[in-house]
């Protein structure tokens, strides 16, 4: 295998992970002990927010009324695609029932969780799409109560478009809260909400750490890190399109890796020249983030064959994997490790981020090796049941007794044997 790094990511400085864990742990403990008072304290400290925490119905309606009609149309277009894809996912969740031996039946049921907490990031960008992705999917899954939280902007609250998207998607309760305090409020059921069974949605390192520490007490969608994106391109690709796709993902933030794997040196050289130029055309805030992302986290990798490119892509396990190369069916069949796959120049990761339907809450930091993204399945428990008739019980009880005795679990054995004694008068297995 011949692989050449034309550009390689710089080593990252040690992360202050211990300090982050401690800070989040202290905040969660205080909020759990002191409740709403502590959550309000952190809202004042970190969000500079003194207003109402729960967004009332009239405020929701007023926010929706302020959203321009063309933007509402775009949001509804995205919502409809997301909803329809989630409904298609739900249709794949089957219940079953099977007679394993005569008289012994077993099956599975699909039961949605009772309550979900959806975090919608704020800060640098207004993440309307995250509200649609998380709340819509929970609603389609059949979750009983959905709370959503997003950081309010000082003196203004959360953006009207986010409120409109939350309302459209079917949220029950909206909280003007960001960060750890938002995650804790949803987990602990503060401000009149129903305690969440699962917490979902992207967020900064504090949000991700709060979800990690609460995991076990509640479910979470996944352990999330900075978003990442990988493009596979060959000689048929357009260097400018490839470069813009890398820049578009680099603007997420300075810690967001973007990678290019290609078999064409001419394309690679052109992309390396174009990316810095395109970054400088972005607005200042976006350019600042993308500039660091590309300088410190960007990579360009040259391979000899498409098989090598596929092997490298699998090794990176990207969140977003975009193939701009010939024979898309081959790539669809070959690639195995990614959060979401985008095939062809006519699609792009921003379609998936905003409007096209499949969920954009995806595994990062290599987690695509073992999990997929947010889906109806994440909000649904696959549970099992069984029912045994008396004649079938005899074979099960005999086998259970033998195995339990071998394992040294006498109580298990007696639970089986007492039934043999009661219904069949069998005492021989008892020791």
C-alpha positions as a printed NumPy array, in Angstrom:
array([[  0.   ,   0.   ,   0.   ],
       [  1.497,   3.312,  -1.114],
       [  0.13 ,   6.32 ,   0.767],
       [  1.654,   9.804,   0.72 ],
       [  0.613,  12.63 ,   3.025],
       [  0.802,  15.847,   1.033],
       [ -0.515,  17.679,   4.093],
       [ -0.72 ,  16.249,   7.587],
       [ -2.441,  17.46 ,  10.736],
       [ -0.28 ,  19.02 ,  13.403],
       [ -0.05 ,  17.277,  16.776],
       [ -2.699,  18.632,  19.095],
       [ -1.756,  20.111,  22.481],
       [ -2.861,  18.147,  25.543],
       [ -6.518,  18.738,  26.314],
       [ -7.41 ,  20.017,  29.747],
       [ -9.763,  17.064,  30.127],
       [ -9.375,  16.684,  33.893],
       [-10.281,  20.325,  34.47 ],
       [-13.277,  19.994,  32.185],
       [-14.5  ,  16.852,  33.94 ],
       [-14.161,  18.448,  37.352],
       [-15.93 ,  21.644,  36.352],
       [-18.86 ,  19.768,  34.833],
       [-19.07 ,  17.397,  37.795],
       [-19.292,  20.309,  40.229],
       [-21.995,  21.992,  38.153],
       [-24.095,  18.85 ,  37.841],
       [-23.86 ,  18.123,  41.558],
       [-24.861,  21.657,  42.484],
       [-27.813,  21.705,  40.086],
       [-29.032,  18.338,  41.32 ],
       [-28.808,  19.495,  44.941],
       [-30.103,  23.058,  44.584],
       [-32.393,  22.584,  41.591],
       [-33.761,  25.498,  39.611],
       [-31.965,  28.109,  41.686],
       [-28.579,  26.721,  40.635],
       [-29.647,  26.397,  36.994],
       [-30.7  ,  30.048,  36.995],
       [-27.377,  31.011,  38.58 ],
       [-25.424,  29.348,  35.78 ],
       [-27.756,  30.873,  33.165],
       [-26.885,  34.317,  34.519],
       [-23.18 ,  33.499,  34.703],
       [-22.671,  31.837,  31.322],
       [-25.549,  33.016,  29.134],
       [-26.028,  36.452,  30.717],
       [-29.701,  35.552,  30.818],
       [-32.078,  37.014,  33.395],
       [-35.363,  36.313,  31.612],
       [-37.897,  33.498,  31.797],
       [-36.485,  29.998,  31.494],
       [-39.607,  28.342,  30.092],
       [-40.739,  29.873,  26.821],
       [-44.491,  30.349,  27.097],
       [-46.961,  29.649,  24.299],
       [-47.53 ,  33.324,  23.506],
       [-43.776,  33.926,  23.24 ],
       [-43.461,  30.942,  20.924],
       [-46.226,  32.301,  18.699],
       [-44.699,  35.785,  18.646],
       [-41.297,  34.372,  17.697],
       [-42.832,  32.334,  14.875],
       [-44.674,  35.406,  13.583],
       [-41.387,  37.281,  13.248],
       [-39.783,  34.633,  11.011],
       [-39.898,  35.773,   7.361],
       [-42.091,  33.733,   5.044],
       [-39.311,  32.498,   2.715],
       [-37.289,  31.274,   5.71 ],
       [-40.355,  29.501,   7.083],
       [-40.767,  27.797,   3.713],
       [-37.156,  26.592,   3.785],
       [-37.53 ,  25.316,   7.353],
       [-40.759,  23.498,   6.497],
       [-39.077,  21.965,   3.429],
       [-36.266,  20.61 ,   5.602],
       [-38.695,  19.452,   8.306],
       [-40.785,  17.541,   5.776],
       [-37.732,  15.661,   4.447],
       [-36.49 ,  14.881,   7.971],
       [-39.939,  13.733,   9.091],
       [-40.49 ,  11.529,   6.057],
       [-37.077,   9.89 ,   6.417],
       [-37.72 ,   9.251,  10.12 ],
       [-41.081,   7.72 ,   9.256],
       [-39.359,   5.423,   6.765],
       [-36.898,   4.415,   9.493],
       [-39.744,   3.695,  11.885],
       [-41.339,   1.409,   9.316],
       [-38.253,  -0.831,   9.535],
       [-38.757,  -1.413,  13.274],
       [-40.609,  -4.672,  13.368],
       [-42.213,  -6.552,  16.191],
       [-42.013, -10.315,  16.033],
       [-43.306, -13.481,  17.651],
       [-41.883, -16.972,  17.214],
       [-42.681, -20.416,  18.661],
       [-39.179, -21.626,  19.561],
       [-40.33 , -25.046,  20.71 ],
       [-43.913, -26.324,  20.757],
       [-45.742, -24.33 ,  23.402],
       [-42.988, -21.794,  24.105],
       [-43.403, -18.393,  22.507],
       [-41.005, -15.458,  22.467],
       [-41.156, -12.083,  20.813],
       [-40.055,  -8.504,  20.724],
       [-41.839,  -5.176,  20.966],
       [-40.764,  -1.672,  19.963],
       [-41.551,   0.841,  22.717],
       [-40.58 ,   4.535,  22.53 ],
       [-39.04 ,   6.136,  25.605],
       [-41.334,   8.293,  27.69 ],
       [-39.347,  11.533,  27.647],
       [-36.464,  13.031,  25.678],
       [-34.273,  16.085,  26.123],
       [-33.029,  17.692,  22.897],
       [-30.112,  20.111,  23.056],
       [-29.856,  22.668,  20.258],
       [-26.49 ,  24.472,  20.087],
       [-26.236,  28.255,  20.019],
       [-23.143,  30.389,  20.231],
       [-21.32 ,  31.04 ,  16.939],
       [-24.194,  29.86 ,  14.726],
       [-27.987,  29.494,  15.066],
       [-28.512,  25.767,  14.589],
       [-32.059,  25.63 ,  13.247],
       [-31.372,  22.271,  11.626],
       [-30.396,  20.66 ,  14.941],
       [-33.812,  21.543,  16.353],
       [-35.484,  19.843,  13.405],
       [-33.224,  16.788,  13.453],
       [-33.603,  15.949,  17.127],
       [-37.196,  16.928,  17.923],
       [-38.763,  15.654,  14.699],
       [-37.099,  12.27 ,  15.048],
       [-38.22 ,  11.934,  18.668],
       [-41.764,  12.908,  17.736],
       [-41.939,  10.376,  14.896],
       [-40.593,   7.706,  17.246],
       [-43.553,   8.335,  19.529],
       [-41.75 ,   9.847,  22.528],
       [-44.311,  10.977,  25.082],
       [-42.764,  14.298,  26.154],
       [-40.032,  16.274,  24.403],
       [-38.11 ,  19.096,  26.046],
       [-35.725,  21.222,  24.012],
       [-33.15 ,  23.69 ,  25.276],
       [-30.935,  26.205,  23.513],
       [-28.693,  29.035,  24.74 ],
       [-30.484,  32.4  ,  24.847],
       [-28.7  ,  35.459,  23.544],
       [-28.237,  38.194,  26.156],
       [-31.285,  40.392,  26.329],
       [-32.971,  38.699,  23.362],
       [-33.454,  35.012,  24.029],
       [-32.936,  32.309,  21.454],
       [-33.295,  33.173,  17.755],
       [-36.851,  33.273,  16.431],
       [-36.053,  30.754,  13.697],
       [-34.936,  28.172,  16.261],
       [-38.149,  28.677,  18.237],
       [-40.2  ,  28.29 ,  15.056],
       [-38.312,  25.103,  14.111],
       [-38.785,  23.64 ,  17.591],
       [-42.494,  24.411,  17.522],
       [-42.938,  23.014,  14.013],
       [-41.1  ,  19.815,  14.947],
       [-43.479,  19.181,  17.85 ],
       [-41.641,  20.159,  21.036],
       [-43.591,  20.183,  24.289],
       [-41.398,  22.432,  26.439],
       [-38.751,  24.957,  25.378],
       [-36.078,  26.099,  27.841],
       [-34.007,  29.267,  27.489],
       [-30.916,  27.482,  28.766],
       [-27.553,  26.518,  27.357],
       [-24.593,  24.413,  28.393],
       [-24.388,  22.129,  31.391],
       [-27.347,  23.822,  33.076],
       [-29.583,  22.944,  30.115],
       [-28.493,  19.316,  30.056],
       [-28.973,  19.023,  33.821],
       [-32.395,  20.683,  33.746],
       [-33.643,  18.206,  31.155],
       [-32.112,  15.211,  32.911],
       [-33.431,  16.152,  36.354],
       [-36.842,  17.4  ,  35.219],
       [-36.482,  21.011,  36.355],
       [-38.824,  23.887,  35.454],
       [-41.854,  21.629,  35.239],
       [-40.408,  19.322,  32.596],
       [-40.549,  15.528,  32.573],
       [-37.145,  14.018,  33.499],
       [-35.549,  12.824,  30.276],
       [-34.966,   9.148,  29.597],
       [-32.518,  10.1  ,  26.836],
       [-30.495,  13.23 ,  26.039],
       [-29.64 ,  13.964,  22.411],
       [-28.125,  16.664,  20.269],
       [-24.726,  18.183,  19.533],
       [-23.015,  20.768,  21.71 ],
       [-19.685,  22.106,  22.905],
       [-17.23 ,  20.205,  25.08 ],
       [-19.124,  21.088,  28.27 ],
       [-22.394,  19.772,  26.861],
       [-20.708,  16.591,  25.642],
       [-19.047,  16.043,  29.021],
       [-22.295,  16.628,  30.903],
       [-24.006,  14.003,  28.749],
       [-21.093,  11.62 ,  29.305],
       [-21.281,  11.989,  33.076],
       [-25.055,  11.524,  33.118],
       [-24.926,   8.444,  30.89 ],
       [-26.255,   5.485,  32.812],
       [-28.751,   7.529,  34.754],
       [-30.153,   8.525,  31.377],
       [-29.462,   7.393,  27.854],
       [-27.571,   9.552,  25.379],
       [-27.339,   9.502,  21.614],
       [-23.524,   9.144,  21.547],
       [-20.264,  10.534,  22.915],
       [-19.605,  13.436,  20.576],
       [-16.468,  15.357,  19.695],
       [-15.765,  18.009,  17.061],
       [-17.436,  17.415,  13.716],
       [-15.234,  15.923,  10.974],
       [-15.495,  15.348,   7.245],
       [-13.601,  13.33 ,   4.64 ],
       [-13.758,  13.72 ,   0.86 ],
       [-12.693,  10.971,  -1.551],
       [-11.897,  12.347,  -5.003],
       [-10.319,  11.053,  -8.204],
       [ -9.289,  12.549, -11.54 ],
       [-12.944,  13.029, -12.529],
       [-13.546,  15.464,  -9.653],
       [-13.76 ,  19.249,  -9.832],
       [-11.002,  20.749,  -7.631],
       [-13.028,  23.867,  -6.828],
       [-16.055,  21.851,  -5.705],
       [-13.841,  19.616,  -3.573],
       [-12.094,  22.625,  -2.049],
       [-15.364,  24.339,  -1.158],
       [-16.671,  21.145,   0.449],
       [-13.598,  21.046,   2.679],
       [-13.845,  24.743,   3.516],
       [-17.563,  24.439,   4.228],
       [-16.895,  21.861,   6.917],
       [-13.796,  23.593,   8.286],
       [-15.905,  26.617,   9.245],
       [-17.566,  24.527,  11.981],
       [-14.661,  25.343,  14.256],
       [-10.899,  25.247,  14.781],
       [-11.035,  21.701,  16.163],
       [-12.974,  20.267,  13.201],
       [-10.796,  18.009,  11.022],
       [-11.232,  17.963,   7.239],
       [ -9.504,  15.348,   5.124],
       [ -9.026,  14.718,   1.411],
       [ -8.08 ,  11.304,   0.048],
       [ -7.334,  11.244,  -3.673],
       [ -5.606,   9.2  ,  -6.341],
       [ -4.832,  12.242,  -8.503],
       [ -1.792,  14.4  ,  -7.706],
       [ -2.907,  17.245,  -9.988],
       [ -6.228,  17.526,  -8.171],
       [ -4.511,  17.372,  -4.793],
       [ -2.121,  20.194,  -5.663],
       [ -4.953,  22.352,  -6.979],
       [ -7.058,  21.796,  -3.835],
       [ -4.074,  22.626,  -1.628],
       [ -3.753,  25.944,  -3.449],
       [ -7.457,  26.741,  -3.512],
       [ -8.493,  26.048,   0.098],
       [ -6.568,  28.942,   1.72 ],
       [ -7.835,  31.31 ,  -0.964],
       [-11.454,  30.282,  -0.474],
       [-11.222,  30.553,   3.289],
       [-10.318,  34.223,   2.959],
       [-13.605,  34.876,   1.127],
       [-15.645,  33.836,   4.169],
       [-16.973,  36.304,   6.766],
       [-14.394,  37.08 ,   9.441],
       [-15.766,  34.731,  12.145],
       [-16.147,  31.83 ,   9.737],
       [-12.758,  32.435,   8.179],
       [-11.045,  32.524,  11.562],
       [-12.436,  29.097,  12.44 ],
       [-11.754,  27.57 ,   9.025],
       [ -8.229,  28.982,   8.866],
       [ -7.159,  27.181,  12.044],
       [ -9.065,  24.014,  11.14 ],
       [ -7.286,  23.749,   7.795],
       [ -3.856,  24.734,   9.104],
       [ -3.861,  22.43 ,  12.114],
       [ -6.389,  19.688,  11.337],
       [ -6.523,  19.468,   7.543],
       [ -4.943,  16.548,   5.697],
       [ -4.443,  15.646,   2.035],
       [ -3.566,  12.027,   1.332],
       [ -2.457,  10.611,  -2.014],
       [ -3.157,   6.929,  -2.781],
       [ -2.386,   4.7  ,  -5.754],
       [ -5.79 ,   3.045,  -6.188],
       [ -9.422,   3.277,  -5.185],
       [ -8.992,   0.221,  -2.994],
       [ -6.286,   2.062,  -1.041],
       [ -8.514,   5.114,  -0.789],
       [-11.342,   2.99 ,   0.599],
       [ -9.042,   1.348,   3.137],
       [ -7.81 ,   4.742,   4.315],
       [-11.366,   6.052,   4.595],
       [-12.38 ,   3.049,   6.702],
       [ -9.376,   3.649,   8.948],
       [-10.37 ,   7.287,   9.534],
       [-14.019,   6.335,  10.332],
       [-15.283,   9.803,   9.402],
       [-18.493,  11.376,  10.575],
       [-19.224,  12.622,   7.047],
       [-17.834,  10.736,   4.049],
       [-18.293,  12.338,   0.618],
       [-17.308,  10.401,  -2.511],
       [-16.672,  12.475,  -5.637],
       [-15.315,   9.762,  -7.893],
       [-16.278,   7.474, -10.743],
       [-18.398,   4.321, -10.245],
       [-20.433,   5.403,  -7.224],
       [-22.071,   1.981,  -6.921],
       [-18.654,   0.434,  -6.257],
       [-18.018,   2.909,  -3.451],
       [-21.467,   2.358,  -1.942],
       [-20.845,  -1.362,  -1.848],
       [-17.244,  -1.146,  -0.614],
       [-17.211,   1.556,   2.078],
       [-18.145,   0.331,   5.539],
       [-17.095,   2.847,   8.205],
       [-18.791,   6.247,   8.297],
       [-21.522,   8.184,  10.031],
       [-23.276,   9.254,   6.836],
       [-22.262,   8.712,   3.21 ],
       [-22.694,  11.293,   0.45 ],
       [-22.355,   9.985,  -3.09 ],
       [-21.474,  12.142,  -6.083],
       [-20.762,  15.775,  -6.833],
       [-24.481,  16.553,  -6.997],
       [-24.846,  16.021,  -3.259],
       [-22.892,  17.657,  -0.457],
       [-22.543,  17.374,   3.305],
       [-24.353,  20.708,   3.891],
       [-27.47 ,  19.129,   2.313],
       [-27.3  ,  16.498,   5.044],
       [-26.484,  19.097,   7.675],
       [-29.583,  21.141,   6.892],
       [-32.334,  19.823,   4.663],
       [-32.041,  16.492,   2.847],
       [-33.6  ,  14.128,   5.412],
       [-31.155,  11.707,   7.08 ],
       [-30.133,  12.86 ,  10.538],
       [-27.101,  15.102,  10.998],
       [-26.414,  14.053,  14.596],
       [-23.627,  11.609,  13.739],
       [-20.723,   9.739,  15.358],
       [-17.458,  11.699,  15.533],
       [-13.871,  10.992,  16.596],
       [-13.843,   7.534,  15.008],
       [-17.035,   6.339,  16.707],
       [-18.423,   5.392,  13.284],
       [-16.492,   2.147,  13.772],
       [-19.231,   0.924,  16.104],
       [-22.31 ,   3.141,  15.864],
       [-24.465,   5.106,  13.488],
       [-26.167,   8.463,  13.92 ],
       [-29.31 ,   9.625,  15.647],
       [-32.395,   7.81 ,  14.4  ],
       [-35.855,   6.715,  15.389],
       [-34.191,   3.603,  16.803],
       [-32.302,   5.691,  19.392],
       [-35.607,   6.8  ,  20.901],
       [-37.054,   3.287,  20.812],
       [-36.462,   0.337,  23.108],
       [-36.443,  -3.109,  21.546],
       [-37.79 ,  -5.24 ,  24.392],
       [-38.516,  -8.936,  24.516],
       [-41.236, -11.093,  26.054],
       [-41.956, -14.789,  26.428],
       [-44.818, -17.081,  27.326],
       [-44.567, -20.802,  28.108],
       [-47.264, -23.456,  28.139],
       [-47.021, -26.279,  30.656],
       [-45.867, -29.013,  28.28 ],
       [-43.078, -26.809,  26.91 ],
       [-42.053, -25.855,  30.427],
       [-40.761, -29.353,  31.211],
       [-37.906, -29.249,  28.656],
       [-36.947, -25.694,  29.631],
       [-36.955, -26.492,  33.346],
       [-34.822, -29.611,  32.952],
       [-32.183, -27.827,  30.862],
       [-32.229, -24.772,  33.131],
       [-31.721, -26.937,  36.202],
       [-28.722, -28.738,  34.716],
       [-27.01 , -25.555,  33.541],
       [-27.712, -23.717,  36.796],
       [-26.323, -26.57 ,  38.915],
       [-23.201, -26.637,  36.757],
       [-22.761, -22.887,  37.272],
       [-23.278, -23.191,  41.013],
       [-26.456, -21.081,  40.99 ],
       [-28.701, -23.095,  43.255],
       [-31.463, -20.524,  43.461],
       [-31.837, -20.508,  39.705],
       [-31.931, -24.299,  39.704],
       [-34.613, -24.447,  42.391],
       [-36.785, -21.951,  40.498],
       [-36.833, -24.419,  37.619],
       [-37.07 , -27.576,  39.73 ],
       [-40.001, -26.387,  41.838],
       [-42.045, -26.275,  38.643],
       [-41.032, -29.782,  37.678],
       [-42.082, -30.939,  41.138],
       [-45.361, -29.017,  41.156],
       [-46.602, -29.918,  37.704],
       [-44.888, -33.211,  36.869],
       [-43.852, -34.701,  40.198],
       [-40.233, -34.89 ,  39.09 ],
       [-37.739, -34.946,  41.993],
       [-34.728, -36.635,  40.493],
       [-32.962, -33.425,  39.459],
       [-32.956, -31.997,  42.974],
       [-29.62 , -32.251,  44.846]])
